Amino acid sequence: MRTVAEHLEAVLALVEPLPPVGTELEDALGAVLAQDVRADDALPHWDCSAMDGYAVRAGDLLGAGPSSPVRLRVVADLPAGSGAEPVLALGSAARIMTGAPIPAGADAVVPVEQSDGGVEHVVLTQAPALGAHIRRAGEDVRPGDLVLAAGTWLGPAQLAAAASVGAGRLQVHRRPRVAVLSTGAELVPPGRSLTYGQIHDSNSYLLAAAVREAGCDAVRVGAVPDDPAALAEALDAAEQQADLVVTSGGVSMGAYDVVKQLLAGRTGIDFVRVAMQPGKPQGLGRLRSGTPLLALPGNPVSAFVSFHMFVRPALRRLAGHRDAAPAVREALVEDAWRTPESRAQVMPVVLVDTAAGDGALRVRRAVEGGSGSHLVASLARAHGLAVVPAAVQDVRPGDRVEVLITAPELVPSSAGSPR
């Protein structure tokens, strides 16, 4: 039996970042940068005003104050974007707006609130410090500075940074495309009536949604019956249109475990046991075309846990993220439970409302049934997954555990920020 870390290493060995593609800046949201963005020029490009006010020579205002105002001649009006290049002589000022270049001869800006707002002449009641309210050229970045490193996820702030240095087109990793299918003769699409022995297919919806939430494109094949020929046909179609194929079900020791029945013994496909509860049976390898395959157990909680522990890191690597490992937070446990012997436990948990005010996250089991792999409806209550090492036999109140946050939008605000 392999450890969780050993299995994750084997999963990540199957995938590499997808090749870069060029994209327009406005289409790059959510992608991962494949090539560094560096500044060609200084930012700001020139010394500019940080305030609406008056550009002045600080020496002209020595001793100025509310009881000793100074009157200066206004020789220019400089809105942002102005191309005018006036020169301030002694005793003069320029009305200036935020972002406009500082005129030659000026060495400070007086905010408009400290003036009478004059247009031809202005009365100023403040003696500014040298350089006051001036943004210096290159204060943000200098020519050649690294603005965004390859491997950076591109959110709104990152796109703004690229735009600010004139990068209208970016090299990004192509968005991974993932085919998702579930197996089982008992599976019926939601919306159809059940007969005795049938259940609704939740796994293909769960996994396709999890793929999309991870920023990738999902092709939901749906449920495939426990028939090797039908599964072979579905896999052949899926691998032609995907960068990764994810299946659920059919990987354990049952007589009708069709994924294992079809693929066991193929070169490059392995079915293993991982020291993790839930999610012990796992399959992985490459299909005939070379497309990576991750075969997850069929119980819904097992599939959910397996996705976050193994599939999501693989998607992050495919997408070009620098760090593929799932992000975890430390939390304090508020209830108690037993753990399986010699296996890491991944427990669905909720973050608890707390008035402690110490900033610590606190968790308890999402349901009394704990990590039972069939408790799919109860899984909706979970905010995250507590990962308990194999060496731990009992979890007690006050213990610290690492928690992988899976639903940050559902976390109560009084439970502290999960991000």
Helices and strands as residue ranges (DSSP letters): H 4-12, E 20-24, G 25-27, E 37-38, E 48-49, E 53-56, G 58-61, E 70-78, E 92-96, E 108-111, G 112-114, E 121-124, E 134-135, E 146-148, H 156-164, E 169-173, E 177-183, E 187-188, E 199-200, H 203-213, E 217-224, H 228-240, E 244-248, H 258-263, E 269-273, E 276-277, E 281-286, E 292-296, H 300-306, I 307-311, H 312-319, E 329-333, E 337-338, E 344-351, E 361-365, H 376-379, E 384-388, E 394-395, E 400-405, G 408-410, G 413-415
